[in-house]
Amino acid sequence: MTTPSAPLPAGELEQVQAPLELGLVQELLRLFGKAARAHQLYLPNNPIYKQALDNLRAGFLPIWEVTDEVALNFTESEVKYAGSVVLDGGAKSSDNLAWLFYKDGVRELTFVRGFDNEELARLLDILQRVRKASPDEDDLLTMLWQGDFAYLRYRYVDMSVDPSTPLGEGGEHLADSQIDTRRLAEESQQEGAGEAGAEGGRAGVVSMADFDSTLYFLDENEIEYIQAEVQREYEIDLRQNVLAVMLDIFEQQADTAIRDEVAGILDSFMLHMLSAAQFRTVAYLIRESLVASQRATDILPAHRDRLAQIPARLSAPEALAQLLQSMDEAQSLPAQSDLVELFEQLRGSALATVLEWLTRMQNPKLRPLLEEAASRLAAQNTADLVKLILSPTRAVALEAIRRAGGLRTPAAVAPLGAVFERGDVELRAAAVHALSEIGSPSALQALERGVEDDEREVRVAAIRALQARAYRPVLPRLEGIVKGRAIRDADLTEKMAAFEAYGSLCGNGGVAALGEMLNGKSLFGRREEPELRACAAVALGRIGTAEAQAALRQAANEKDVVVRNAVSRALRGQSA
């Protein structure tokens, strides 16, 4: 097969059909990136390099089952297949696969069946040479031509344009003109001679204008680009690359001594990174160590447990509390994305510490991130959350109660019921709200305890919650309250709550007792106190039947203003 590589005409950069699923192409590019990195870090006889190359070849197999060739298109930062982005490379750098091809004019690369067996290593070698190439060496296009590929086709645009002319949109120029370097050199010599004459013929004097007029002098944009790239290279964090190498060794080397040594290095490395506030690297270590423990072959349970201890160490109460305290007291925080990545690696054992620190946290930038972490941990670890409802630490118990209610966790009903026996007023009130949010039959049954609580705030909240849920089994308790003596000593708010709930649930069965309270007289001709009679009128209005309406009309002309207004409102509510 010959190499049909040719300049790419304008308007034909993405003429491809899509017989493949994008997931297959994305997986192929992921394996290609790992193989390129292994080619960069290891020698050809290294087992890690060989494994990466074998994995990449295996990635071609499902593609060859569907098609005989796959074509990829390149923009400045993206690799596309059939018009869809399959790899976003990010910034322009030697690590960006798309930019590596795009900057030298290559716009399309087509792998043909057989490439993976015959020419794969040759292409990886060319890419490695391009990354390390100096300005005097050949560019990628030349190296591809010299490679004489039989199973690889490429299309390109001509990049030979006047460097003083700004690049058009997309950075592409078709080869419609060539630069006459001899003419430019002659013009440069004539300008230099003229300037030498203007300087009075001072031979040997070097002027910056001599360099400005040369063909290869860098313009301002190119200088800024080089400076930015140099700065970026100095700022690159090599820690993740080191971690990747260590984890690769752990996966590939089954020797017990080697894996013990690597596990120890990773463990101490995490503590070092935490003290240096390298939270993104810590998150990367935790995430990838768990993957390596599952992916490694012939791994002993002891080695898997050692890697599993890495995230557990971060989630331990002592370590996490120390970390949160240092963040809370810090003048400046790391990037928010780094903190989010770190908190996403916390495990269920961290939930108690996170809930406790939510009540202490003073840093307004850190608190929302910790709130998000607490919500995630509570949702993913409901068993731990339920246990914390009865925590001896009051702040933890209160947060656990609130989140159990927000998540409507049925398993929290039993400990929430126990809060009525041992919790303080605030905890019991929070338990009432949580049980009401859960709303299951067992939750409402546990909520009945709150109706007869010692604290007025808890009683009122429980009565209103049960009324909102129309929970009729509580009716006997409400009837005992309404007809009892204790309600007469309660404040108006509690009286209204009890009578409204009773009226909403009792139906016609409660009309007689409520009518007697509203209209009846004692043996000595005395009536009930006005507040109690007004509450009875409100309850009759809630019942709304004809019998209740008749009882209300008997008190329509009541002289007491409080009772008369309550009766009037109840009758209006019925008519409405």
C-alpha positions as CSV (number, residue, x, y, z in Angstrom):
1,M,0.0,0.0,0.0
2,T,1.4,3.4,-0.9
3,T,1.1,6.5,1.3
4,P,-1.7,8.7,-0.1
5,S,-0.6,11.8,1.8
6,A,-1.4,15.1,0.2
7,P,-2.1,18.8,1.0
8,L,-5.6,19.2,2.3
9,P,-7.9,21.5,0.2
10,A,-9.8,24.2,1.9
11,G,-13.3,23.1,3.0
12,E,-12.4,19.4,3.2
13,L,-11.1,19.1,6.7
14,E,-13.7,16.9,8.2
15,Q,-15.2,14.7,5.4
16,V,-15.7,11.5,7.4
17,Q,-18.4,9.0,8.0
18,A,-19.1,7.5,11.5
19,P,-19.4,3.7,11.5
20,L,-17.9,3.6,15.0
21,E,-19.3,4.3,18.4
22,L,-17.5,7.4,19.9
23,G,-16.7,5.4,23.1
24,L,-14.4,3.0,21.1
25,V,-12.5,6.0,19.6
26,Q,-12.3,7.7,23.0
27,E,-10.9,4.5,24.6
28,L,-8.4,4.2,21.8
29,L,-7.1,7.7,22.3
30,R,-6.9,7.1,26.1
31,L,-4.7,4.0,25.5
32,F,-2.7,6.0,22.9
33,G,-1.9,8.6,25.5
34,K,-0.8,6.1,28.0
35,A,1.4,4.3,25.5
36,A,2.9,7.7,24.4
37,R,3.7,8.4,28.1
38,A,5.2,5.0,28.7
39,H,7.3,5.4,25.5
40,Q,8.5,8.7,27.0
41,L,9.3,7.3,30.4
42,Y,10.6,3.8,29.9
43,L,13.0,1.8,27.7
44,P,11.5,-0.6,25.1
45,N,12.5,-3.6,27.2
46,N,10.6,-2.4,30.2
47,P,7.6,-4.5,31.2
48,I,5.4,-1.4,31.8
49,Y,6.2,-0.1,28.3
50,K,5.4,-3.5,26.7
51,Q,2.1,-3.7,28.6
52,A,1.1,-0.2,27.5
53,L,1.8,-1.1,23.9
54,D,-0.1,-4.4,24.1
55,N,-3.1,-2.6,25.7
56,L,-3.1,-0.1,22.8
57,R,-3.0,-2.9,20.2
58,A,-5.9,-4.5,22.0
59,G,-7.8,-1.2,21.7
60,F,-7.6,-1.5,17.9
61,L,-9.3,-4.9,17.9
62,P,-12.9,-3.8,18.5
63,I,-12.4,-1.1,15.8
64,W,-11.2,-3.6,13.2
65,E,-14.3,-5.7,13.8
66,V,-16.4,-2.7,12.6
67,T,-14.3,-1.0,9.9
68,D,-11.0,-1.2,8.1
69,E,-9.9,2.4,8.8
70,V,-10.5,5.2,11.3
71,A,-9.9,8.9,10.5
72,L,-9.2,11.5,13.1
73,N,-9.3,15.3,12.6
74,F,-7.2,17.9,14.6
75,T,-8.0,21.4,15.7
76,E,-5.7,23.5,18.0
77,S,-7.0,21.8,21.1
78,E,-9.3,19.0,20.1
79,V,-9.3,15.6,18.4
80,K,-12.5,14.9,16.4
81,Y,-14.1,11.9,14.9
82,A,-16.9,12.2,12.5
83,G,-17.4,15.9,13.6
84,S,-17.6,14.9,17.3
85,V,-15.0,15.8,19.9
86,V,-13.4,12.6,21.3
87,L,-10.4,14.3,23.1
88,D,-10.1,17.7,24.5
89,G,-6.4,18.4,25.0
90,G,-6.7,21.7,26.8
91,A,-3.7,24.1,26.6
92,K,-1.3,24.3,23.7
93,S,1.7,22.2,24.8
94,S,3.7,19.2,23.8
95,D,1.4,17.1,26.0
96,N,-1.6,18.1,23.9
97,L,-1.9,15.4,21.2
98,A,-4.2,17.7,19.0
99,W,-1.8,20.6,19.1
100,L,1.2,18.4,18.4
101,F,-0.3,17.5,14.9
102,Y,-2.0,20.8,14.3
103,K,1.0,23.1,14.8
104,D,2.8,21.4,11.9
105,G,-0.1,21.5,9.5
106,V,-1.5,17.9,9.9
107,R,-5.3,18.1,9.9
108,E,-6.3,14.5,9.4
109,L,-4.8,11.1,10.4
110,T,-6.2,7.8,9.1
111,F,-5.3,4.4,10.7
112,V,-5.7,1.5,8.3
113,R,-6.1,-2.2,9.4
114,G,-2.6,-3.5,10.0
115,F,-1.1,-0.3,11.4
116,D,-1.2,-1.6,15.0
117,N,1.0,-4.5,14.2
118,E,3.4,-3.0,11.7
119,E,3.9,0.7,12.3
120,L,2.5,1.7,15.8
121,A,5.9,1.8,17.5
122,R,7.3,3.8,14.6
123,L,4.6,6.5,15.1
124,L,5.2,6.7,18.9
125,D,8.9,7.1,18.2
126,I,8.2,10.0,15.8
127,L,6.0,11.7,18.4
128,Q,8.7,11.4,21.0
129,R,11.2,12.9,18.6
130,V,8.9,15.8,17.8
131,R,8.4,16.6,21.5
132,K,12.2,16.9,22.0
133,A,13.0,18.4,18.7
134,S,15.0,21.6,18.5
135,P,14.1,24.4,16.0
136,D,16.8,23.2,13.7
137,E,15.4,19.7,13.4
138,D,12.7,18.4,11.1
139,D,9.1,19.1,11.8
140,L,6.4,16.4,12.2
141,L,5.3,16.5,8.6
142,T,8.8,15.8,7.4
143,M,9.2,13.0,9.9
144,L,6.0,11.4,8.8
145,W,7.1,11.6,5.2
146,Q,10.5,10.0,6.1
147,G,8.7,7.3,8.0
148,D,7.3,5.8,4.7
149,F,4.1,4.5,6.4
150,A,2.1,2.0,4.5
151,Y,-0.9,1.7,6.9
152,L,-1.1,5.4,8.0
153,R,-2.4,8.2,5.8
154,Y,-2.4,11.9,6.7
155,R,-3.7,15.1,5.2
156,Y,-2.2,18.5,5.8
157,V,-2.3,22.2,4.9
158,D,0.7,24.2,3.7
159,M,2.1,26.3,6.6
160,S,4.8,28.1,4.5
161,V,3.6,31.7,4.8
162,D,5.2,35.1,5.4
163,P,5.9,35.2,9.2
164,S,5.1,38.9,9.2
165,T,1.6,38.2,8.0
166,P,-0.8,37.4,10.9
167,L,-2.4,34.0,10.7
168,G,-6.0,33.9,9.5
169,E,-8.9,32.2,11.4
170,G,-8.0,28.7,12.5
171,G,-4.3,29.4,11.9
172,E,-4.4,27.9,8.3
173,H,-2.9,29.2,5.1
174,L,-3.0,27.3,1.8
175,A,0.2,27.2,-0.2
176,D,-0.5,29.9,-2.8
177,S,2.8,31.7,-2.6
178,Q,6.4,31.2,-1.6
179,I,8.8,33.5,0.2
180,D,11.7,34.8,-1.9
181,T,14.4,34.5,0.7
182,R,17.2,35.7,-1.7
183,R,15.3,38.9,-2.4
184,L,14.6,39.6,1.3
185,A,18.3,39.1,2.1
186,E,19.4,41.5,-0.6
187,E,16.9,44.1,0.7
188,S,18.2,43.6,4.2
189,Q,21.8,44.2,3.0
190,Q,20.7,47.4,1.2
191,E,18.9,48.7,4.3
192,G,22.0,47.8,6.5
193,A,24.3,49.7,4.1
194,G,22.0,52.8,4.2
195,E,22.0,52.8,8.0
196,A,25.8,52.4,8.2
197,G,26.1,55.4,6.0
198,A,23.7,57.4,8.2
199,E,25.8,56.4,11.2
200,G,28.9,58.0,9.7
201,G,30.4,54.8,8.4
202,R,31.2,53.4,11.8
203,A,32.1,49.8,10.8
204,G,31.7,47.0,13.3
205,V,28.8,48.7,15.1
206,V,25.9,46.2,15.7
207,S,22.4,47.6,15.7
208,M,19.2,45.9,16.8
209,A,17.7,47.1,13.5
210,D,20.0,44.5,11.8
211,F,18.2,41.8,13.7
212,D,14.7,43.2,13.3
213,S,15.0,43.1,9.6
214,T,16.3,39.5,9.4
215,L,14.0,36.8,8.1
216,Y,14.0,34.8,11.3
217,F,13.6,37.5,14.0
218,L,10.7,36.7,16.4
219,D,7.8,39.1,16.5
220,E,6.2,40.3,19.8
221,N,3.5,37.6,19.8
222,E,6.0,34.8,19.3
223,I,8.2,36.1,22.1
224,E,5.3,36.3,24.5
225,Y,4.3,32.7,23.5
226,I,7.8,31.4,24.2
227,Q,7.9,33.2,27.5
228,A,4.5,31.7,28.5
229,E,5.6,28.2,27.5
230,V,8.8,28.5,29.5
231,Q,6.9,29.7,32.5
232,R,4.4,26.9,32.1
233,E,7.2,24.3,32.0
234,Y,8.6,25.7,35.3
235,E,5.2,25.5,36.9
236,I,4.4,22.0,35.9
237,D,3.8,19.8,39.0
238,L,5.7,16.5,38.4
239,R,4.2,14.8,41.5
240,Q,1.3,13.3,39.6
241,N,3.7,11.8,37.0
242,V,5.8,10.3,39.8
243,L,2.6,8.8,41.4
244,A,1.6,7.4,38.0
245,V,4.9,5.7,37.7
246,M,4.8,4.3,41.2
247,L,1.2,2.9,40.6
248,D,2.3,1.4,37.3
249,I,5.1,-0.4,39.1
250,F,2.7,-1.6,41.7
251,E,0.3,-3.0,39.0
252,Q,3.0,-4.6,36.9
253,Q,5.4,-6.0,39.5
254,A,3.9,-8.9,41.4
255,D,6.9,-9.3,43.7
256,T,5.8,-8.9,47.4
257,A,8.9,-6.9,48.4
258,I,8.4,-4.4,45.6
259,R,4.7,-3.9,46.3
260,D,5.4,-3.5,50.0
261,E,8.0,-0.8,49.2
262,V,5.7,1.0,46.8
263,A,2.7,1.0,49.3
264,G,5.0,2.5,52.0
265,I,6.2,5.2,49.6
266,L,2.6,6.1,48.6
267,D,1.5,6.2,52.3
268,S,4.3,8.6,53.3
269,F,3.8,10.6,50.1
270,M,0.2,11.4,51.0
271,L,1.1,12.8,54.4
272,H,3.8,14.9,52.7
273,M,1.4,16.3,50.1
274,L,-1.2,17.1,52.8
275,S,1.4,19.1,54.8
276,A,2.3,20.9,51.5
277,A,-1.4,21.7,50.7
278,Q,-1.1,19.8,47.5
279,F,-4.8,18.7,47.7
280,R,-5.3,17.9,44.0
281,T,-2.4,15.5,44.1
282,V,-3.7,13.9,47.3
283,A,-7.1,13.4,45.6
284,Y,-5.4,11.9,42.5
285,L,-3.4,9.5,44.7
286,I,-6.5,8.3,46.6
287,R,-8.6,7.8,43.4
288,E,-5.9,6.1,41.4
289,S,-4.7,3.9,44.3
290,L,-8.1,2.4,44.6
291,V,-8.2,1.7,40.9
292,A,-4.7,0.1,41.0
293,S,-5.7,-2.2,43.9
294,Q,-8.6,-3.5,41.8
295,R,-6.7,-3.8,38.6
296,A,-3.4,-5.3,39.7
297,T,-3.0,-9.0,38.9
298,D,-2.1,-11.6,41.5
299,I,-2.5,-9.1,44.3
300,L,-2.4,-10.3,47.9
301,P,-5.2,-9.2,50.3
302,A,-2.6,-7.5,52.5
303,H,-1.5,-5.3,49.6
304,R,-5.1,-4.4,48.6
305,D,-5.8,-3.5,52.3
306,R,-2.7,-1.3,52.4
307,L,-3.8,0.7,49.4
308,A,-7.4,0.9,50.8
309,Q,-5.9,2.4,54.0
310,I,-4.8,5.5,52.1
311,P,-8.2,7.1,51.8
312,A,-9.1,5.8,55.3
313,R,-6.1,7.7,56.7
314,L,-7.4,11.0,55.3
315,S,-10.9,10.3,56.7
316,A,-9.6,9.5,60.2
317,P,-11.0,12.0,62.8
318,E,-7.6,13.2,64.1
319,A,-6.1,13.8,60.6
320,L,-9.2,15.4,59.1
321,A,-9.9,17.6,62.1
322,Q,-6.3,18.9,61.9
323,L,-6.6,19.5,58.2
324,L,-9.9,21.4,58.5
325,Q,-8.6,23.5,61.4
326,S,-5.5,24.6,59.3
327,M,-7.8,25.5,56.4
328,D,-10.1,27.5,58.6
329,E,-7.2,29.5,60.0
330,A,-5.4,30.0,56.7
331,Q,-5.2,33.4,55.2
332,S,-5.7,32.1,51.7
333,L,-7.1,28.8,50.5
334,P,-6.0,26.5,47.6
335,A,-8.0,26.6,44.4
336,Q,-11.7,25.6,44.9
337,S,-11.4,22.8,42.4
338,D,-8.6,21.3,44.4
339,L,-10.7,21.3,47.6
340,V,-13.7,19.8,45.8
341,E,-11.5,17.0,44.5
342,L,-10.1,16.4,48.0
343,F,-13.5,16.4,49.8
344,E,-14.9,14.0,47.1
345,Q,-12.4,11.4,48.4
346,L,-13.6,11.4,52.0
347,R,-15.2,8.2,53.3
348,G,-18.1,7.5,55.7
349,S,-15.8,7.6,58.7
350,A,-15.3,11.3,58.0
351,L,-19.0,12.1,58.4
352,A,-18.9,12.8,62.2
353,T,-15.9,15.1,61.8
354,V,-17.4,17.0,58.9
355,L,-20.7,17.5,60.7
356,E,-19.0,18.7,63.8
357,W,-16.9,21.2,61.9
358,L,-19.9,22.6,60.1
359,T,-20.9,24.3,63.4
360,R,-17.4,25.6,64.0
361,M,-16.3,26.7,60.5
362,Q,-15.6,30.5,60.3
363,N,-14.1,30.7,56.8
364,P,-17.0,31.7,54.5
365,K,-15.3,30.3,51.4
366,L,-14.7,26.9,52.9
367,R,-18.1,26.4,54.5
368,P,-20.1,25.8,51.3
369,L,-17.6,23.3,50.1
370,L,-17.8,21.5,53.5
371,E,-21.6,21.6,53.3
372,E,-21.5,19.9,49.9
373,A,-19.2,17.3,51.2
374,A,-21.5,16.6,54.2
375,S,-24.5,16.2,52.0
376,R,-22.6,13.8,49.7
377,L,-21.3,11.7,52.7
378,A,-24.7,11.6,54.4
379,A,-26.4,10.5,51.2
380,Q,-23.8,7.8,50.5
381,N,-23.4,6.5,54.1
382,T,-26.9,6.4,55.6
383,A,-25.9,3.7,58.1
384,D,-23.2,6.0,59.6
385,L,-25.6,8.9,59.5
386,V,-28.3,7.0,61.5
387,K,-25.7,6.1,64.2
388,L,-24.7,9.7,64.6
389,I,-28.3,10.7,65.6
390,L,-27.5,9.4,69.1
391,S,-23.9,10.8,69.1
392,P,-22.8,12.2,72.5
393,T,-21.5,15.3,70.7
394,R,-24.6,17.5,70.6
395,A,-23.6,19.4,67.4
396,V,-23.0,16.2,65.5
397,A,-26.4,14.7,66.7
398,L,-28.3,17.9,65.7
399,E,-26.8,17.9,62.2
400,A,-27.4,14.2,61.8
401,I,-31.0,14.6,62.8
402,R,-31.6,17.5,60.3
403,R,-29.9,15.6,57.4
404,A,-31.7,12.3,58.2
405,G,-35.0,14.3,57.8
406,G,-33.9,16.0,54.7
407,L,-32.9,12.6,53.1
408,R,-36.2,11.0,54.4
409,T,-34.3,8.0,55.8
410,P,-36.6,5.3,57.1
411,A,-33.8,3.7,59.1
412,A,-33.6,6.9,61.2
413,V,-37.1,6.4,62.8
414,A,-35.9,4.3,65.8
415,P,-33.1,6.6,66.9
416,L,-35.2,9.7,66.3
417,G,-37.9,8.2,68.6
418,A,-35.2,7.6,71.2
419,V,-34.2,11.3,71.0
420,F,-37.6,12.1,72.8
421,E,-36.3,10.3,75.8
422,R,-32.7,11.6,76.1
423,G,-32.4,14.7,74.0
424,D,-32.6,18.4,75.0
425,V,-35.4,20.7,73.7
426,E,-33.6,21.7,70.5
427,L,-32.8,18.1,69.6
428,R,-36.4,16.9,70.3
429,A,-37.8,19.8,68.2
430,A,-35.4,18.8,65.4
431,A,-36.5,15.2,65.8
432,V,-40.2,16.2,65.4
433,H,-39.3,18.0,62.1
434,A,-37.3,15.1,60.8
435,L,-40.0,12.5,61.6
436,S,-42.5,14.7,59.9
437,E,-40.3,14.9,56.8
438,I,-39.9,11.1,56.7
439,G,-43.7,10.7,57.0
440,S,-43.8,6.9,57.1
441,P,-46.4,5.2,59.3
442,S,-43.6,4.2,61.8
443,A,-42.3,7.8,61.8
444,L,-45.7,9.3,62.5
445,Q,-46.2,6.7,65.3
446,A,-43.0,7.7,66.9
447,L,-44.0,11.4,66.5
448,E,-47.0,10.8,68.8
449,R,-44.6,10.9,71.7
450,G,-44.0,14.6,71.0
451,V,-47.7,15.4,71.6
452,E,-47.3,14.9,75.3
453,D,-43.7,16.2,75.6
454,D,-42.7,18.3,78.6
455,E,-41.8,21.3,76.5
456,R,-44.5,23.4,74.9
457,E,-42.4,24.1,71.8
458,V,-42.1,20.4,71.1
459,R,-45.7,19.7,71.8
460,V,-46.9,22.4,69.4
461,A,-44.6,21.3,66.6
462,A,-45.6,17.6,67.0
463,I,-49.4,18.5,67.0
464,R,-49.1,20.6,63.9
465,A,-47.0,18.0,62.1
466,L,-49.5,15.3,62.8
467,Q,-52.4,17.6,61.7
468,A,-50.6,18.3,58.4
469,R,-50.2,14.6,57.8
470,A,-53.9,14.0,58.7
471,Y,-52.7,11.2,61.1
472,R,-56.0,10.0,62.7
473,P,-54.5,7.5,65.1
474,V,-53.4,10.4,67.3
475,L,-57.0,11.4,67.8
476,P,-57.4,9.8,71.2
477,R,-54.4,11.7,72.5
478,L,-55.8,14.9,71.1
479,E,-59.2,14.3,72.6
480,G,-57.6,13.8,76.0
481,I,-55.8,17.1,75.6
482,V,-58.8,19.0,74.5
483,K,-61.0,17.7,77.3
484,G,-58.3,17.7,79.9
485,R,-57.6,20.3,82.6
486,A,-54.0,21.0,81.5
487,I,-55.0,22.7,78.3
488,R,-56.7,25.5,80.3
489,D,-53.4,26.6,81.7
490,A,-51.6,26.5,78.3
491,D,-51.0,29.7,76.2
492,L,-53.2,30.6,73.3
493,T,-50.8,29.3,70.7
494,E,-50.8,25.8,72.1
495,K,-54.6,25.8,72.7
496,M,-55.2,26.8,69.1
497,A,-52.9,24.2,67.8
498,A,-54.6,21.4,69.8
499,F,-58.1,22.4,69.0
500,E,-57.4,23.0,65.2
501,A,-55.8,19.5,65.0
502,Y,-58.7,17.9,66.9
503,G,-61.3,19.6,64.7
504,S,-59.4,18.5,61.5
505,L,-59.4,14.9,62.6
506,C,-62.4,14.2,64.8
507,G,-65.3,14.7,62.3
508,N,-68.9,14.7,63.6
509,G,-67.9,12.7,66.6
510,G,-66.4,15.8,68.3
511,V,-69.3,18.2,67.6
512,A,-71.0,17.4,70.9
513,A,-68.0,18.0,73.1
514,L,-67.0,21.2,71.2
515,G,-70.5,22.5,71.2
516,E,-70.8,22.0,74.9
517,M,-67.6,24.0,75.4
518,L,-68.8,26.8,73.2
519,N,-72.4,27.1,74.3
520,G,-72.8,25.1,77.5
521,K,-73.0,26.4,81.1
522,S,-72.0,24.9,84.4
523,L,-74.4,24.1,87.3
524,F,-74.0,27.6,88.5
525,G,-74.5,29.2,85.1
526,R,-70.9,29.9,84.3
527,R,-69.4,29.4,80.9
528,E,-65.9,28.3,79.9
529,E,-63.3,31.0,79.6
530,P,-63.4,33.1,76.4
531,E,-60.1,31.8,74.9
532,L,-61.2,28.1,75.3
533,R,-64.7,28.9,73.8
534,A,-63.0,30.7,70.9
535,C,-60.7,27.7,70.3
536,A,-63.8,25.4,70.3
537,A,-65.4,27.6,67.7
538,V,-62.3,27.3,65.5
539,A,-62.4,23.5,65.9
540,L,-66.1,23.4,64.9
541,G,-65.2,25.5,61.8
542,R,-62.6,22.9,60.9
543,I,-65.2,20.1,61.1
544,G,-67.5,22.0,58.8
545,T,-70.6,19.7,58.9
546,A,-74.2,20.8,59.3
547,E,-74.2,19.9,63.1
548,A,-71.0,21.9,63.6
549,Q,-72.6,24.9,61.7
550,A,-75.7,24.7,63.9
551,A,-73.5,24.8,67.1
552,L,-71.7,27.9,65.8
553,R,-75.0,29.7,65.0
554,Q,-76.1,29.3,68.6
555,A,-73.2,31.6,69.6
556,A,-73.5,34.0,66.7
557,N,-74.8,36.8,69.0
558,E,-72.4,36.1,71.8
559,K,-71.6,39.3,73.8
560,D,-67.9,38.4,74.4
561,V,-65.9,40.0,71.5
562,V,-63.3,37.3,71.4
563,V,-65.8,34.5,71.1
564,R,-68.1,36.4,68.7
565,N,-65.2,37.1,66.3
566,A,-64.0,33.5,66.4
567,V,-67.6,32.2,65.6
568,S,-67.9,34.8,62.8
569,R,-64.6,33.6,61.2
570,A,-65.6,30.0,61.5
571,L,-69.0,30.6,59.8
572,R,-67.3,32.6,57.0
573,G,-64.8,29.8,56.5
574,Q,-67.6,27.3,56.1
575,S,-69.6,29.5,53.7
576,A,-66.4,30.1,51.6
